[in-house]
Each structure stands twice: as structure tokens, then as C-alpha cells.
Amino acid sequence: MVLSRRNGFSQVISAPQRICLFGMFGGGNFGNDASLESFLLFLREARPEAALACVCVDPDAIGKAHQIPTTPISAPEFSNTLLRFCNKVSLRIIGRLANWYRAIKYVRQFDIIIVPGTSTLNDYGSGPFGTSYGLFRWAASARLSGVKFCFIGTGAGPILNSTSRWMLRSAAAWAYFRSFRDQISKDFLASLGIDTSRDNLYPDLVFKLPTPLPVQDDTGGKLTTVGVGLMNYNGWRAGARSGSDTSIYQTYIEKMARFVTSLLDRGYRVRLIIGETVDMRAVRDVGRIAKASGYDLIDGTRTTRQARQLVAEPINSLHDVMRQIGDTDIVVATRFHNVVCALKLALPTISIGYEAKNDAVMTDFGLGRFCQSVENLNLELLETHLTELLENKERYRAIVRQHLDKVLLRVKEHEQELLSKIL
């Protein structure tokens, strides 16, 4: 039994025995999948008797990885030829109705549906009938079925499309419980007219994951390795429209390639890092530009540490990301969870973000002034920041460690609130 306080009244509720997790898991984003893994780790520690399941993008991969029952967010195309034809003629209305029926039937099996972490309440790279509609359908299905729907450590905003804004605002407003990973997300929902006064702020869920052992440096500490996190970034609306402008990506890649080449020219070793499978495009493009300056992109699993070496190694999870970041002295990254991993390993970090969440976590660690926007990247400022962090590396490591200790305490406090209010 747990004590819950909602709408000014205290009530005793039964701890949920059947818990379903919802999110864009299995889609190739390592940060999303790590958020699921972290929350499952917490649930298995705190509620080992509970039955767990997951609604996700790739149910086969997630079910195999975590040994839990899974179901897809959207059902696959009808296998029956006649139904496929009827669905096409009806402008896919039949398929959408079938998905609603399926979601309502599925959520009724559970006591609670939880969205753990991730930036669920925004419309990055998606039109209104993509991820926004999927989340809305499942949140509405839970509401219609009388099943609690919760957002845990969520990220929110921006939402540029008005239809997406209505759907995501509705999903957030219906939530039985919400917690946020930064003040920006909480303020954004408040700006939509949602009462967030009782919703608390806690660190990103990924901070709970175990930290890998430090990489043994056989170079006597003389060789400096810069980790550069790249992203297949095409602008906020990319994927939400056809024929998206490629100039944003090309400008970003050309600047990052110039930065990487300048590091190699000065004798640094550079390790390229990704946060999602699609980011390999950026690695290949930077490698191609660096090759024109005489630097080959090398598989880091088969080489020794050498100066003027450009390294990229396969990455299949956030654990791989952390292990490879552990092989660096400083990190310059675009993706949010690349930045989180660098801070988690207490490394001096520079953020080149596409959303305010990067700035928020960097500020939490005392590095707020080492941030830039991906679409307004200033290489001269980047070099200035790099020089300062390298010249004062141990000082900034100490600053990050000091904030990390506080973050880990807040992770425990988050878990205690969850156990007292919803679990």
C-alpha cells in the first residue's frame, strides 16, 4: 500500500501489480533504450513481484533484450488483401480504428502505464500523425479504460504543430503523475495551461545506469583524445515534411569536419561517437572530408592509441557510448545522451545542442557557458571553449564530480517519491 496525495486529498492506494512501460524504444536511439533499461532496473529492485510489459517501436528487439512481454505502438499493415484494400480506400481510417480498439483492449490488462524518461512531449522530426498521435492514442485509451497514465522524468517541448500540441497537451493533462528532468520542460507544460505546481524535477533516468570502469591509458597520460559526438541532424522539422532542406545538415557536417581536422592537425587523437544508428551517416561524411586532408577513419577496436588518429568504433547501446567516452579526455557532443554520458563520467564537456535540454543539464553541472546551438555553431567560440577546458581540465573535472554527487542523491529521491505515490 502507498499513500497518494492528489487534488489536496490523501488516499491509500494499492501498489500496482501489472505495470506497462510505453515509449519509442527499439527505434535505434540509444538514449531512449537506456531510459527504459534504467527504469526496468529500478522496478526490478523496488517491485520484483510486479508483472512488467512494454509498448514500443520494435517489440521483438525489446522483448529479447529485457525478457518482458511487448507489443508494437501501432499494429502492422493488415495481412488480409481485402482489408488492406478497404483500409486504403477509407484513407486508412479502418486501420486507425483497429489500432484504437487494440490499444484499449491492451491497456485494460494493467494497473498503470508509465512513460519512463525520453523527450516524449515534443514534435521533433515528426508530423502530428507520427509519434504525437501514437502517444495520444495510448494515453486516451488508458483514460477511457480507467488506467493510470504517468510521465516519469520526462522532457517536454517545443511543439511547433498545432495539432500535435493539442494531442500532447491532452496526454500530459490527463496524467495521474508527472515528473520532469528539467525546469524548461516543466515551464513549457505550464505555458500550455497545465498545472505543474505539484510536479517535481529530477535528473535524467539514465544517471541511474552503472558507470563502466575507466579505460587504462597506456600512453603515460601524454596523449589527449577528444570525443566528438555527431548527429544526423537535419533541422527540427526534418521527417515531418517531404523534401526537407539538406542545407542544415551539410552546414553542420562541414563545420564539424573542419573542427575535427583542426584537432588532428594539432596532434590530438579524435574519437567519433554516435547516439543513434542513423548518426553513422554523419560519421561517414566527416570521415570522408577528413580523408581529403590525409586522415583515414580507423576502426578503434583494432588500433593502438596514436596522435593524429581518427577513430570510430561500432556502437550498439548507451553502454558502448559510455565505454568509448571513457577513452577520451574531453567531449564535444550534439545528442543529449552523449552529453549525459560525458557528465556521468565526470568529463569536461562542450554541448552543441539542438534543443534547450542540453543547456539545462550542462547548467546543472556547472558548465552552462560551454553550450552552443547546432544551427548557429561558431567554430571560433568552440575552439575558445576547448582551449579553456583543456588548460583547466582537472578543475572542471572536480566541478562536474561535485555536481554529479548531488545528481545521484536526487536520483534516489526520485525513486522514493515514485514508491510513495504511484508504485
Solvent accessible surface area in square Angstrom, and as a share of the most:
residue,aa,sasa,rsa
1,M,161,0.72
2,V,21,0.12
3,L,108,0.54
4,S,4,0.02
5,R,141,0.52
6,R,50,0.18
7,N,111,0.57
8,G,45,0.44
9,F,153,0.64
10,S,64,0.41
11,Q,82,0.36
12,V,96,0.55
13,I,25,0.13
14,S,83,0.53
15,A,21,0.16
16,P,10,0.07
17,Q,90,0.40
18,R,108,0.39
19,I,0,0.00
20,C,0,0.00
21,L,0,0.00
22,F,2,0.01
23,G,0,0.00
24,M,45,0.20
25,F,1,0.00
26,G,19,0.18
27,G,44,0.43
28,G,15,0.15
29,N,31,0.16
30,F,9,0.04
31,G,2,0.02
32,N,27,0.14
33,D,38,0.20
34,A,3,0.02
35,S,0,0.00
36,L,0,0.00
37,E,53,0.24
38,S,2,0.01
39,F,5,0.02
40,L,2,0.01
41,L,68,0.34
42,F,7,0.03
43,L,0,0.00
44,R,105,0.38
45,E,105,0.47
46,A,33,0.25
47,R,17,0.06
48,P,99,0.62
49,E,106,0.47
50,A,13,0.10
51,A,60,0.47
52,L,21,0.10
53,A,4,0.03
54,C,0,0.00
55,V,1,0.00
56,C,0,0.00
57,V,72,0.41
58,D,53,0.27
59,P,27,0.17
60,D,121,0.63
61,A,48,0.37
62,I,7,0.03
63,G,15,0.14
64,K,164,0.70
65,A,71,0.55
66,H,28,0.13
67,Q,144,0.64
68,I,16,0.08
69,P,89,0.56
70,T,38,0.22
71,T,19,0.11
72,P,35,0.22
73,I,15,0.08
74,S,57,0.37
75,A,41,0.31
76,P,111,0.70
77,E,88,0.40
78,F,49,0.20
79,S,108,0.70
80,N,77,0.40
81,T,97,0.56
82,L,120,0.60
83,L,76,0.38
84,R,95,0.35
85,F,125,0.52
86,C,46,0.27
87,N,6,0.03
88,K,147,0.62
89,V,97,0.56
90,S,29,0.19
91,L,142,0.71
92,R,127,0.47
93,I,94,0.48
94,I,62,0.32
95,G,14,0.14
96,R,91,0.33
97,L,116,0.57
98,A,39,0.30
99,N,21,0.11
100,W,56,0.20
101,Y,148,0.56
102,R,50,0.18
103,A,0,0.00
104,I,35,0.18
105,K,129,0.55
106,Y,35,0.13
107,V,0,0.00
108,R,153,0.56
109,Q,91,0.40
110,F,19,0.08
111,D,46,0.24
112,I,1,0.01
113,I,1,0.00
114,I,0,0.00
115,V,0,0.00
116,P,0,0.00
117,G,0,0.00
118,T,6,0.04
119,S,30,0.19
120,T,21,0.12
121,L,0,0.00
122,N,12,0.06
123,D,7,0.03
124,Y,65,0.25
125,G,24,0.23
126,S,14,0.09
127,G,20,0.20
128,P,30,0.19
129,F,122,0.51
130,G,37,0.35
131,T,59,0.34
132,S,1,0.01
133,Y,24,0.09
134,G,4,0.04
135,L,3,0.01
136,F,21,0.09
137,R,5,0.02
138,W,1,0.00
139,A,1,0.00
140,A,9,0.07
141,S,0,0.00
142,A,0,0.00
143,R,144,0.53
144,L,121,0.60
145,S,27,0.17
146,G,70,0.67
147,V,15,0.09
148,K,70,0.30
149,F,7,0.03
150,C,0,0.00
151,F,0,0.00
152,I,0,0.00
153,G,0,0.00
154,T,0,0.00
155,G,2,0.02
156,A,5,0.04
157,G,5,0.05
158,P,51,0.32
159,I,5,0.03
160,L,75,0.38
161,N,44,0.23
162,S,77,0.50
163,T,57,0.33
164,S,0,0.00
165,R,82,0.30
166,W,151,0.53
167,M,6,0.03
168,L,1,0.01
169,R,81,0.30
170,S,12,0.08
171,A,0,0.00
172,A,0,0.00
173,A,42,0.33
174,W,75,0.26
175,A,8,0.06
176,Y,40,0.15
177,F,10,0.04
178,R,13,0.05
179,S,0,0.00
180,F,0,0.00
181,R,16,0.06
182,D,10,0.05
183,Q,88,0.39
184,I,74,0.38
185,S,3,0.02
186,K,35,0.15
187,D,75,0.39
188,F,41,0.17
189,L,1,0.00
190,A,47,0.36
191,S,86,0.55
192,L,33,0.16
193,G,57,0.55
194,I,13,0.07
195,D,88,0.46
196,T,9,0.05
197,S,86,0.56
198,R,114,0.41
199,D,4,0.02
200,N,59,0.30
201,L,53,0.27
202,Y,17,0.06
203,P,21,0.13
204,D,4,0.02
205,L,17,0.08
206,V,0,0.00
207,F,3,0.01
208,K,38,0.16
209,L,4,0.02
210,P,86,0.54
211,T,71,0.41
212,P,43,0.27
213,L,160,0.80
214,P,107,0.68
215,V,61,0.35
216,Q,158,0.70
217,D,63,0.32
218,D,124,0.64
219,T,36,0.21
220,G,67,0.65
221,G,61,0.58
222,K,185,0.78
223,L,25,0.12
224,T,32,0.18
225,T,0,0.00
226,V,0,0.00
227,G,0,0.00
228,V,0,0.00
229,G,1,0.01
230,L,0,0.00
231,M,0,0.00
232,N,29,0.15
233,Y,4,0.01
234,N,25,0.13
235,G,3,0.03
236,W,31,0.11
237,R,104,0.38
238,A,20,0.15
239,G,65,0.62
240,A,38,0.30
241,R,108,0.40
242,S,108,0.69
243,G,81,0.77
244,S,35,0.22
245,D,71,0.37
246,T,79,0.46
247,S,57,0.36
248,I,50,0.25
249,Y,0,0.00
250,Q,75,0.33
251,T,68,0.39
252,Y,3,0.01
253,I,2,0.01
254,E,92,0.41
255,K,47,0.20
256,M,0,0.00
257,A,0,0.00
258,R,151,0.55
259,F,3,0.01
260,V,0,0.00
261,T,19,0.11
262,S,33,0.22
263,L,0,0.00
264,L,0,0.00
265,D,74,0.39
266,R,117,0.43
267,G,20,0.19
268,Y,49,0.19
269,R,5,0.02
270,V,0,0.00
271,R,10,0.04
272,L,3,0.02
273,I,1,0.00
274,I,6,0.03
275,G,4,0.04
276,E,30,0.13
277,T,74,0.43
278,V,73,0.42
279,D,0,0.00
280,M,71,0.32
281,R,77,0.28
282,A,0,0.00
283,V,2,0.01
284,R,145,0.53
285,D,27,0.14
286,V,0,0.00
287,G,6,0.06
288,R,142,0.52
289,I,49,0.25
290,A,0,0.00
291,K,124,0.53
292,A,96,0.75
293,S,64,0.41
294,G,63,0.61
295,Y,30,0.12
296,D,80,0.41
297,L,64,0.32
298,I,56,0.29
299,D,35,0.18
300,G,12,0.11
301,T,79,0.46
302,R,187,0.68
303,T,47,0.27
304,T,91,0.53
305,R,44,0.16
306,Q,102,0.45
307,A,53,0.41
308,R,128,0.47
309,Q,8,0.04
310,L,1,0.01
311,V,0,0.00
312,A,16,0.12
313,E,19,0.08
314,P,81,0.51
315,I,12,0.06
316,N,118,0.61
317,S,38,0.25
318,L,4,0.02
319,H,67,0.30
320,D,30,0.15
321,V,0,0.00
322,M,0,0.00
323,R,103,0.38
324,Q,1,0.01
325,I,0,0.00
326,G,22,0.21
327,D,14,0.07
328,T,9,0.05
329,D,26,0.13
330,I,1,0.00
331,V,1,0.01
332,V,0,0.00
333,A,0,0.00
334,T,0,0.00
335,R,22,0.08
336,F,10,0.04
337,H,20,0.09
338,N,1,0.00
339,V,0,0.00
340,V,0,0.00
341,C,0,0.00
342,A,0,0.00
343,L,0,0.00
344,K,11,0.05
345,L,30,0.15
346,A,8,0.06
347,L,6,0.03
348,P,0,0.00
349,T,0,0.00
350,I,0,0.00
351,S,0,0.00
352,I,0,0.00
353,G,4,0.04
354,Y,35,0.13
355,E,24,0.11
356,A,43,0.33
357,K,21,0.09
358,N,0,0.00
359,D,61,0.32
360,A,14,0.11
361,V,13,0.08
362,M,0,0.00
363,T,86,0.50
364,D,79,0.41
365,F,1,0.00
366,G,38,0.37
367,L,0,0.00
368,G,31,0.30
369,R,142,0.52
370,F,1,0.00
371,C,25,0.15
372,Q,19,0.08
373,S,50,0.32
374,V,6,0.04
375,E,89,0.40
376,N,112,0.58
377,L,6,0.03
378,N,75,0.38
379,L,31,0.15
380,E,140,0.63
381,L,70,0.35
382,L,0,0.00
383,E,45,0.20
384,T,77,0.45
385,H,12,0.05
386,L,2,0.01
387,T,62,0.36
388,E,42,0.19
389,L,0,0.00
390,L,36,0.18
391,E,132,0.59
392,N,54,0.27
393,K,53,0.23
394,E,113,0.51
395,R,139,0.51
396,Y,7,0.03
397,R,43,0.16
398,A,55,0.43
399,I,43,0.22
400,V,0,0.00
401,R,113,0.41
402,Q,109,0.48
403,H,47,0.21
404,L,24,0.12
405,D,92,0.48
406,K,111,0.47
407,V,15,0.09
408,L,75,0.37
409,L,117,0.58
410,R,90,0.33
411,V,15,0.09
412,K,117,0.50
413,E,81,0.36
414,H,6,0.03
415,E,20,0.09
416,Q,116,0.52
417,E,19,0.08
418,L,2,0.01
419,L,49,0.24
420,S,52,0.34
421,K,62,0.26
422,I,3,0.02
423,L,3,0.02
